[in-house]
Amino acid sequence: SFRPIRLQFRDIFYIQMVASPDKTLLYTFVQMEGSKSDCDKYLVKITLKSVDNSSPSQASVTMRPITLDQHCYDDLQNIDVALITNKRMLSQITKYDEKHRVIVEVDISICGQLRI
């Protein structure tokens, strides 16, 4: 399935995973409740890594969260920073369960509230 996935964490943050229209890329980013100036106070590190201990592959990015009002699937090109993972990297960090669902480990770190 290539439907967008959005999961809430730490009350006001959401991780979003969206496939590109041609299904060759996976965009992963964090959204946040609040205004753009609220988002500018935070840095978030996203890491996708293999659940298989024999594969050390991982991909990560540090970014500012974006506001919830961006319609992610329609606005993929307007997202400033996202972790963009291609098919080759996805094949190295994902595995499938017995129901053919994709499994990947996602680590998210909030790098504190910045004082501006």
QUIZI-V244447 format. One line per field, one symbol per residue. phi: phi as a letter, one per 20 degrees, with the letter a starting at -180 (. if undefined). A space follows every 10 residues. Layout:
phi = ???
This chain:
phi = .dffdccebl mddcecccef gemdcdecbd dbfpefffff ecccddcdbf eefedefbcb bdbefdffff egffdgfeff cbeddegffg feddbdefem efcbecdcce emeeed
